């Protein structure tokens, strides 16, 4: 089978990574054309193959994740587009070999590789038909016999009957992972009990069943309530809600179980004021909004204008009128701003590698012949940049003087982004400690860190995507002093009690107050030697003070 290598073609422009368009050309290949600089309006794709090819090329050039690029693409049917891209990338090695051995590539040099990939996949493996006309349809239709013959020979050579068995082993293993469909009830719009009842009573409704020992055993139209989260419902994998009335009205929110942990762990009270520092697209934001209720308030930040707009639309759909969406950088928000004086909790789910997301296909766009050491170096550099940003974000949250709790989460499996960031945060912010999050959850953080068992990890073995959650809580001044005392319970000297003040500007007032309550400890000998002198001079000092008093008035 041919290697997983992209055919090379030159870029036509040095334009920035903006939306690309695939247009037939009188000369050269039918391939992506970059949008010109200064154009604000995205040209709408009318053909799914051209839209998919555009996304695949941008993914290959590392201009974003598969999902973000697909949903940013100006094509009307995002669901169809995303599904086509995912499946075409899965079968990429198969289709590219077919294109080569059938002679399609040699005969149709005017068709860009990415366009040929999605069109031939759709004909031979996908829908079995072609959704376009012109040069693409003519070329694929003329080569259909040769392509089918090549596919038959490929299956005979591999000794398989099903084309799915031609997939690389890594992809087959990924496909074998089955995660249930998790649906969170938006309690801003409907109670859990009412939603459960509505799901059963609507036409073509679902049947509520007792939670099975193996949650993956759910099938058909059955569903159950989650074991750990009372506002979460569990359905069989692949259950489609996109046209369901409760989903379109914002009552039901499609959200992975582990993604619901951060708000649950933060556990803000009704009426509380909270910040979501990295909020878009807004699922976790809406969860926090539901927990604080309409009497509470959520300040939701996101820097990206497109994601910010998505978040705004989501909050309207979810009825989250208690969320204030702000298109800005959380790191630039001043903790001293009176607007955030009442904020007592912060939820942070910053950008991460996304390495915990099951069936993520971004890696399929990489060349097999890439230099392995370069790829490793790039991965290390990216993780370093991400973990530095994550550390800065959490540390900034801890500078808000009234904040007592900060939840930190990622959809990453890498220690550097998870326990590694937590360790750095604790070292730089001694005013905070890690507390035990979600104690009933069995999968904990890495035990190579002293706080590991207090953190939460999740993964496919838990029937979720890969996830990490930790909860920081501010220490009280009293507790910090007690923890720095010696084995005999003696309080530390004043000078040492002020060390934390230099480590964190946010804790300056707290540390000053703590230091004022600490009496410097001196040796017993020096204390005794001063007692007699103090007694002898007591009367003289009293007299001096009395004499000087009139001059002060």
C-alpha positions as CSV (number, residue, x, y, z in Angstrom):
1,X,0.0,0.0,0.0
2,X,1.3,3.5,-0.8
3,X,2.7,5.6,2.0
4,X,0.7,8.3,3.7
5,X,2.3,11.1,1.8
6,X,0.8,14.3,0.3
7,X,1.6,15.0,-3.3
8,X,3.5,18.3,-3.4
9,X,2.2,21.4,-5.1
10,X,3.3,25.0,-4.9
11,X,1.3,27.6,-3.1
12,X,0.0,30.3,-5.4
13,X,0.2,33.1,-2.8
14,X,2.0,34.3,0.3
15,X,-1.3,35.5,1.7
16,X,-2.0,35.0,5.4
17,X,-3.9,31.9,6.5
18,X,-7.4,33.0,5.5
19,X,-10.4,31.1,4.0
20,X,-9.4,29.4,0.8
21,X,-11.6,28.7,-2.2
22,X,-11.4,26.0,-4.9
23,X,-12.1,27.2,-8.4
24,X,-11.6,25.6,-11.8
25,X,-8.7,27.2,-13.7
26,X,-8.1,27.4,-17.4
27,X,-4.5,26.5,-16.7
28,X,-2.9,24.5,-13.9
29,X,-4.7,22.4,-11.3
30,X,-8.2,22.6,-9.9
31,X,-6.9,23.6,-6.5
32,X,-7.4,26.0,-3.5
33,X,-7.2,29.7,-4.2
34,X,-6.4,31.9,-1.2
35,X,-8.8,34.7,-0.4
36,X,-7.2,38.1,-1.2
37,X,-6.0,40.3,1.6
38,X,-8.5,42.8,2.8
39,X,-11.5,40.7,1.9
40,X,-13.8,40.5,4.9
41,X,-16.6,38.5,3.3
42,X,-16.1,34.7,2.9
43,X,-17.2,33.4,-0.5
44,X,-19.7,30.7,0.0
45,X,-18.8,27.2,-1.3
46,X,-21.6,25.7,-3.3
47,X,-19.9,22.3,-3.7
48,X,-19.0,20.1,-0.8
49,X,-15.9,18.7,-2.5
50,X,-14.3,22.1,-3.1
51,X,-15.1,23.0,0.5
52,X,-13.7,19.8,1.9
53,X,-10.5,20.1,-0.2
54,X,-10.0,23.7,1.1
55,X,-10.2,22.5,4.7
56,X,-7.9,19.5,4.1
57,X,-5.2,21.8,2.4
58,X,-5.4,24.2,5.3
59,X,-5.1,21.4,7.8
60,X,-2.1,20.1,6.0
61,X,-0.5,23.6,6.3
62,X,-1.2,23.5,10.0
63,X,-3.5,26.5,10.0
64,X,-5.9,25.1,12.6
65,X,-7.6,21.9,13.9
66,X,-9.8,19.9,11.7
67,X,-12.9,20.8,13.6
68,X,-12.2,24.5,13.8
69,X,-11.3,24.7,10.1
70,X,-14.4,22.7,9.0
71,X,-16.8,24.8,11.0
72,X,-15.2,28.1,9.9
73,X,-15.6,27.1,6.2
74,X,-18.3,28.9,4.3
75,X,-20.4,25.9,3.4
76,X,-24.0,25.6,4.3
77,X,-24.1,22.0,5.5
78,X,-21.4,21.8,8.2
79,X,-22.5,18.4,9.4
80,X,-22.1,16.9,5.9
81,X,-18.8,18.7,5.3
82,X,-17.3,17.6,8.6
83,X,-18.3,13.9,8.1
84,X,-16.9,13.9,4.5
85,X,-13.6,15.3,5.6
86,X,-13.3,12.9,8.5
87,X,-14.0,9.8,6.4
88,X,-11.9,10.9,3.5
89,X,-8.9,11.4,5.8
90,X,-9.4,8.0,7.4
91,X,-9.3,6.3,4.0
92,X,-6.6,8.6,2.6
93,X,-3.9,6.0,2.1
94,X,-6.4,3.7,0.4
95,X,-7.7,6.3,-2.0
96,X,-4.3,7.7,-2.8
97,X,-3.0,4.3,-3.8
98,X,-6.1,3.8,-6.0
99,X,-5.5,7.1,-7.6
100,X,-1.9,6.1,-8.4
101,X,-2.4,2.5,-9.6
102,X,-5.5,3.2,-11.6
103,X,-3.7,6.0,-13.5
104,X,-6.2,8.6,-12.4
105,X,-3.5,11.0,-11.1
106,X,-1.4,10.8,-14.3
107,X,-4.4,11.3,-16.6
108,X,-6.0,14.2,-14.6
109,X,-3.1,16.4,-13.6
110,X,-5.5,19.4,-13.7
111,X,-7.3,18.1,-10.5
112,X,-5.7,18.9,-7.2
113,X,-4.9,15.9,-5.0
114,X,-7.2,17.1,-2.2
115,X,-10.2,17.4,-4.6
116,X,-9.5,14.0,-6.1
117,X,-9.3,12.5,-2.6
118,X,-12.7,13.6,-1.4
119,X,-14.5,13.0,-4.8
120,X,-13.1,9.5,-5.3
121,X,-13.7,8.5,-1.7
122,X,-17.3,9.6,-2.0
123,X,-17.8,7.5,-5.2
124,X,-16.1,4.3,-4.2
125,X,-16.5,4.2,-0.4
126,X,-18.9,6.9,0.7
127,X,-22.2,7.6,-0.9
128,X,-21.5,5.8,-4.1
129,X,-22.2,8.9,-6.3
130,X,-20.6,12.2,-7.3
131,X,-22.1,15.5,-6.1
132,X,-20.6,17.8,-8.7
133,X,-20.4,18.4,-12.4
134,X,-17.8,19.8,-14.8
135,X,-14.3,18.5,-15.0
136,X,-14.4,16.7,-11.7
137,X,-17.5,14.6,-12.5
138,X,-16.3,13.8,-16.0
139,X,-12.8,12.7,-14.8
140,X,-14.1,10.5,-12.0
141,X,-16.9,9.0,-14.0
142,X,-14.5,8.1,-16.9
143,X,-12.1,6.4,-14.4
144,X,-14.8,4.6,-12.4
145,X,-14.1,1.2,-13.9
146,X,-10.3,1.5,-13.4
147,X,-10.8,2.7,-9.8
148,X,-13.2,-0.1,-8.9
149,X,-10.8,-2.7,-10.5
150,X,-7.9,-1.4,-8.5
151,X,-9.9,-1.5,-5.3
152,X,-10.8,-5.2,-5.9
153,X,-7.2,-6.1,-6.5
154,X,-6.2,-4.2,-3.3
155,X,-8.7,-6.3,-1.2
156,X,-7.6,-9.5,-2.8
157,X,-3.9,-8.7,-2.1
158,X,-4.7,-7.8,1.5
159,X,-7.0,-10.9,1.8
160,X,-9.9,-8.9,3.1
161,X,-13.5,-8.6,2.0
162,X,-14.5,-5.3,3.7
163,X,-12.9,-2.0,2.6
164,X,-12.7,-1.0,6.3
165,X,-10.1,-3.7,6.9
166,X,-7.8,-1.8,4.5
167,X,-7.6,1.0,7.0
168,X,-4.3,1.4,9.0
169,X,-4.2,-0.4,12.3
170,X,-4.0,2.9,14.3
171,X,-7.2,4.1,12.7
172,X,-9.0,0.8,13.2
173,X,-8.1,0.9,16.9
174,X,-9.4,4.5,17.2
175,X,-12.7,3.5,15.5
176,X,-13.0,0.6,18.0
177,X,-13.3,3.1,20.9
178,X,-17.0,3.7,21.6
179,X,-18.0,6.7,23.7
180,X,-21.7,7.2,24.7
181,X,-23.7,10.3,23.6
182,X,-23.7,12.5,26.7
183,X,-26.4,15.2,26.9
184,X,-26.5,17.9,29.6
185,X,-29.8,19.3,30.6
186,X,-29.7,23.1,30.6
187,X,-31.4,23.9,33.9
188,X,-31.7,27.6,32.9
189,X,-34.6,26.4,30.6
190,X,-35.9,23.2,32.1
191,X,-35.4,21.0,35.1
192,X,-33.8,17.6,34.7
193,X,-37.1,15.8,35.7
194,X,-39.1,17.8,33.1
195,X,-36.5,17.1,30.4
196,X,-36.5,13.4,31.2
197,X,-40.3,13.4,31.0
198,X,-40.3,15.3,27.7
199,X,-37.8,12.9,26.1
200,X,-40.1,10.0,26.8
201,X,-43.4,11.7,25.8
202,X,-42.5,13.3,22.5
203,X,-43.2,11.4,19.3
204,X,-40.5,8.8,18.6
205,X,-39.5,9.3,22.2
206,X,-36.8,7.6,24.3
207,X,-37.1,5.0,27.1
208,X,-35.6,5.7,30.5
209,X,-33.8,2.6,31.8
210,X,-31.8,1.7,34.9
211,X,-28.1,2.5,34.5
212,X,-26.4,-0.6,33.1
213,X,-23.2,-1.9,34.7
214,X,-21.5,-1.4,31.3
215,X,-22.7,2.0,30.0
216,X,-21.7,1.1,26.5
217,X,-24.5,-1.6,26.6
218,X,-27.1,1.2,26.0
219,X,-28.8,0.6,22.6
220,X,-31.7,1.8,20.5
221,X,-33.8,4.5,22.0
222,X,-32.8,3.9,25.6
223,X,-31.1,6.3,27.9
224,X,-30.2,6.7,31.6
225,X,-29.1,9.3,34.1
226,X,-25.4,9.6,34.7
227,X,-23.8,8.1,37.8
228,X,-21.8,11.1,38.9
229,X,-23.5,14.3,37.4
230,X,-27.2,14.7,38.1
231,X,-27.8,17.1,35.1
232,X,-26.2,14.7,32.6
233,X,-28.1,12.1,30.5
234,X,-26.5,9.2,28.7
235,X,-27.6,7.8,25.3
236,X,-26.2,5.2,22.9
237,X,-23.2,6.3,20.9
238,X,-24.2,8.1,17.7
239,X,-27.6,9.1,18.8
240,X,-28.5,12.1,16.7
241,X,-30.1,15.2,18.4
242,X,-29.4,17.9,15.8
243,X,-33.1,18.0,14.7
244,X,-34.6,17.3,18.1
245,X,-36.8,20.0,19.4
246,X,-35.2,20.0,22.9
247,X,-31.8,20.4,21.3
248,X,-32.7,23.2,18.8
249,X,-34.5,25.1,21.6
250,X,-31.4,25.0,23.9
251,X,-32.8,22.7,26.6
252,X,-30.3,19.9,25.7
253,X,-26.6,20.6,25.2
254,X,-24.4,17.9,23.6
255,X,-21.3,17.8,25.9
256,X,-18.9,15.1,26.8
257,X,-19.1,13.9,30.4
258,X,-15.5,14.9,31.2
259,X,-16.1,18.3,29.7
260,X,-18.8,18.8,32.4
261,X,-16.4,18.2,35.2
262,X,-14.8,21.7,35.4
263,X,-18.0,23.5,36.3
264,X,-19.1,20.7,38.6
265,X,-15.7,20.8,40.4
266,X,-15.8,24.6,40.7
267,X,-19.3,24.2,42.1
268,X,-20.2,27.9,42.4
269,X,-23.1,28.9,44.6
270,X,-26.4,30.4,43.5
271,X,-25.9,34.1,43.0
272,X,-22.1,33.9,42.8
273,X,-20.0,36.0,40.4
274,X,-17.7,33.9,38.2
275,X,-15.2,34.5,35.4
276,X,-14.7,32.0,32.5
277,X,-11.3,33.1,31.2
278,X,-11.2,31.0,28.0
279,X,-14.9,30.6,27.3
280,X,-15.8,30.0,23.6
281,X,-17.6,28.1,22.3
282,X,-19.5,28.3,25.6
283,X,-20.6,24.9,26.8
284,X,-18.7,25.1,30.1
285,X,-19.8,28.8,30.3
286,X,-23.4,27.9,30.1
287,X,-22.9,25.1,32.7
288,X,-21.5,27.7,35.2
289,X,-24.3,30.0,34.3
290,X,-26.8,27.3,35.2
291,X,-25.1,26.6,38.5
292,X,-25.0,30.3,39.6
293,X,-28.6,30.8,38.4
294,X,-30.0,34.0,36.9
295,X,-29.2,35.8,40.2
296,X,-25.5,35.1,39.6
297,X,-23.2,36.6,36.9
298,X,-20.6,35.1,34.6
299,X,-18.0,37.2,32.8
300,X,-17.0,35.2,29.7
301,X,-13.9,36.1,27.8
302,X,-12.6,35.0,24.4
303,X,-10.1,36.7,22.2
304,X,-11.0,35.2,18.8
305,X,-13.8,37.3,17.1
306,X,-15.3,34.3,15.3
307,X,-15.4,32.1,18.4
308,X,-16.7,35.1,20.4
309,X,-19.6,35.4,18.0
310,X,-20.3,31.7,18.3
311,X,-20.3,32.0,22.1
312,X,-22.8,35.0,21.9
313,X,-25.2,33.0,19.8
314,X,-24.9,30.0,22.1
315,X,-25.7,32.1,25.2
316,X,-28.8,33.5,23.5
317,X,-29.9,29.9,22.5
318,X,-29.3,28.7,26.0
319,X,-31.2,31.5,27.7
320,X,-28.0,32.5,29.6
321,X,-28.9,36.1,30.2
322,X,-26.6,36.1,33.2
323,X,-23.5,35.7,31.0
324,X,-21.7,38.9,29.9
325,X,-19.7,37.9,26.8
326,X,-16.5,39.9,26.2
327,X,-14.3,39.8,23.1
328,X,-11.0,40.3,24.8
329,X,-7.9,38.8,26.3
330,X,-8.4,37.5,29.9
331,X,-4.6,38.0,30.6
332,X,-5.1,41.8,30.0
333,X,-7.9,42.1,32.4
334,X,-6.9,44.1,35.5
335,X,-7.6,42.3,38.8
336,X,-8.1,45.7,40.5
337,X,-10.9,46.7,38.1
338,X,-14.0,47.3,40.4
339,X,-16.1,45.4,37.8
340,X,-14.6,42.2,39.0
341,X,-14.4,42.9,42.7
342,X,-17.2,40.4,43.5
343,X,-15.7,37.6,41.4
344,X,-15.1,34.7,43.8
345,X,-14.4,31.8,41.4
346,X,-12.7,31.4,38.0
347,X,-13.0,28.6,35.5
348,X,-10.1,28.1,33.1
349,X,-10.0,25.7,30.2
350,X,-7.3,27.3,28.1
351,X,-6.0,26.2,24.7
352,X,-4.3,22.8,24.8
353,X,-2.9,20.1,22.5
354,X,-6.3,18.4,22.3
355,X,-4.4,15.1,22.5
356,X,-7.2,13.5,24.7
357,X,-9.9,13.9,22.1
358,X,-10.9,10.4,20.8
359,X,-11.0,10.0,17.0
360,X,-9.3,13.3,16.4
361,X,-8.0,13.1,12.8
362,X,-5.7,16.1,12.6
363,X,-2.7,13.8,12.6
364,X,-3.8,12.2,9.4
365,X,-2.8,15.3,7.5
366,X,0.9,14.8,8.4
367,X,3.4,13.3,5.9
368,X,4.8,9.9,6.6
369,X,8.1,11.1,5.2
370,X,8.4,14.0,7.6
371,X,11.7,14.0,9.5
372,X,10.9,12.2,12.7
373,X,13.3,14.3,14.8
374,X,11.8,17.5,13.4
375,X,8.3,16.3,14.2
376,X,9.3,15.5,17.7
377,X,11.0,18.8,18.2
378,X,7.9,20.6,16.8
379,X,5.7,18.7,19.3
380,X,8.0,19.6,22.2
381,X,8.0,23.2,21.2
382,X,4.2,23.3,20.9
383,X,3.7,21.7,24.3
384,X,6.2,24.1,25.9
385,X,4.4,27.1,24.4
386,X,1.0,25.7,25.4
387,X,2.1,24.9,29.0
388,X,3.7,28.4,29.4
389,X,0.4,30.0,28.3
390,X,-1.6,27.7,30.6
391,X,0.6,28.6,33.5
392,X,0.3,32.3,32.8
393,X,-3.4,32.0,32.6
394,X,-3.9,30.2,35.9
395,X,-1.4,32.4,37.7
396,X,-3.2,35.5,36.4
397,X,-6.5,34.2,37.8
398,X,-4.9,34.0,41.2
399,X,-4.2,37.7,41.3
400,X,-7.9,38.5,41.7
401,X,-8.0,39.3,45.4
402,X,-11.5,38.0,46.1
403,X,-11.1,34.8,44.2
404,X,-11.1,31.7,46.4
405,X,-11.3,28.9,43.8
406,X,-9.8,28.3,40.4
407,X,-10.6,25.3,38.3
408,X,-8.0,24.3,35.6
409,X,-8.8,21.8,32.9
410,X,-7.5,20.5,29.6
411,X,-8.5,17.9,27.0
412,X,-4.9,16.7,26.9
413,X,-3.2,13.5,28.1
414,X,0.3,15.1,28.4
415,X,1.7,15.5,31.9
416,X,3.4,18.8,30.8
417,X,0.1,20.4,30.3
418,X,-1.6,18.8,33.3
419,X,0.2,17.9,36.5
420,X,3.3,19.8,35.2
421,X,1.3,23.1,35.0
422,X,-0.2,22.5,38.4
423,X,3.2,22.0,39.9
424,X,4.5,25.2,38.4
425,X,1.4,27.1,39.6
426,X,1.8,25.9,43.1
427,X,5.5,26.8,43.2
428,X,4.7,30.3,42.0
429,X,1.5,30.9,44.0
430,X,1.9,29.6,47.5
431,X,-1.3,31.3,48.6
432,X,-3.2,28.5,46.8
433,X,-3.3,24.8,47.3
434,X,-4.8,21.9,45.3
435,X,-7.9,20.4,46.9
436,X,-9.5,17.0,46.3
437,X,-11.8,17.3,43.2
438,X,-14.6,14.9,42.5
439,X,-13.6,12.4,45.3
440,X,-16.0,9.7,44.0
441,X,-14.3,9.5,40.6
442,X,-11.8,6.6,40.4
443,X,-9.4,7.8,37.8
444,X,-6.9,10.2,39.5
445,X,-3.9,12.2,38.5
446,X,-0.3,10.9,38.2
447,X,1.1,9.7,41.5
448,X,4.5,11.0,40.7
449,X,3.3,14.3,42.0
450,X,2.3,14.7,45.7
451,X,-1.0,16.4,44.7
452,X,-1.7,13.8,41.9
453,X,-4.5,11.9,43.8
454,X,-6.4,15.2,44.2
455,X,-6.6,15.8,40.5
456,X,-9.0,14.1,38.0
457,X,-8.1,12.3,34.9
458,X,-10.5,10.7,32.4
459,X,-10.2,8.7,29.2
460,X,-11.7,6.1,26.9
461,X,-11.5,3.5,29.7
462,X,-14.0,5.7,31.6
463,X,-16.2,6.0,28.5
464,X,-15.1,9.7,27.9
465,X,-12.6,11.7,26.0
466,X,-9.2,12.2,27.6
467,X,-9.4,15.0,30.1
468,X,-7.7,16.5,33.2
469,X,-9.2,18.7,35.9
470,X,-7.7,20.3,39.0
471,X,-9.1,22.7,41.6
472,X,-7.1,25.3,43.3
473,X,-8.3,26.9,46.6
474,X,-6.9,29.9,48.4
475,X,-5.3,29.2,51.7
476,X,-6.3,31.3,54.7
477,X,-3.6,33.4,56.4
478,X,-4.0,31.4,59.6
479,X,-3.4,28.1,57.8
480,X,-0.4,29.4,55.9
481,X,1.2,30.4,59.2
482,X,0.4,27.1,60.8
483,X,2.0,25.2,58.0
484,X,5.3,27.2,58.2
485,X,5.6,26.7,62.0
486,X,8.3,24.3,63.4
487,X,7.8,20.9,65.0
488,X,7.1,22.4,68.4
489,X,4.4,24.6,67.1
490,X,6.4,27.8,67.4
491,X,5.5,30.5,65.0
492,X,8.2,31.6,62.4
493,X,10.1,34.9,62.9
494,X,8.6,38.0,61.3
495,X,11.2,38.1,58.5
496,X,10.4,34.6,57.3
497,X,6.6,35.1,57.5
498,X,6.9,37.8,54.8
499,X,8.6,35.6,52.2
500,X,5.3,34.8,50.4
501,X,4.7,38.5,50.1
502,X,7.5,38.8,47.6
503,X,6.3,35.8,45.6
504,X,2.8,37.1,44.8
505,X,1.7,40.7,44.6
506,X,-1.9,39.5,45.0
507,X,-1.2,38.2,48.5
508,X,0.5,41.4,49.7
509,X,-2.2,42.6,52.0
510,X,-2.9,39.1,53.4
511,X,0.8,38.5,54.1
512,X,1.2,41.9,55.7
513,X,-1.6,41.2,58.1
514,X,-0.1,37.8,58.9
515,X,3.3,39.3,59.5
516,X,1.9,41.9,61.9
517,X,0.5,39.0,64.1
518,X,3.9,37.3,64.4
519,X,6.1,38.1,67.3
520,X,9.8,37.8,66.5
521,X,11.4,34.9,68.3
522,X,14.6,35.7,70.2
523,X,17.0,33.4,72.2
524,X,16.1,32.8,75.9
525,X,19.5,34.2,77.1
526,X,19.1,37.5,75.4
527,X,15.5,37.8,76.6
528,X,16.5,37.2,80.3
529,X,19.4,39.6,80.1
530,X,17.1,42.5,79.0
531,X,14.5,41.9,81.8
532,X,16.4,43.7,84.6
533,X,17.4,46.7,82.3
534,X,13.7,47.1,81.3
535,X,12.6,47.1,85.0
536,X,15.3,49.6,86.0
537,X,14.5,52.0,83.2
538,X,10.7,51.6,83.5
539,X,10.2,54.7,85.8
540,X,12.7,56.9,83.8
541,X,10.9,56.1,80.5
542,X,7.5,56.8,82.0
543,X,8.7,60.2,83.3
544,X,10.2,61.1,80.0
545,X,7.0,60.4,78.1
546,X,4.9,62.4,80.6
547,X,7.3,65.4,80.4
548,X,7.2,65.4,76.6
549,X,3.5,65.1,76.3
550,X,2.6,68.8,76.5
551,X,4.9,69.7,73.6
552,X,2.8,67.4,71.3
553,X,-0.4,69.3,71.8
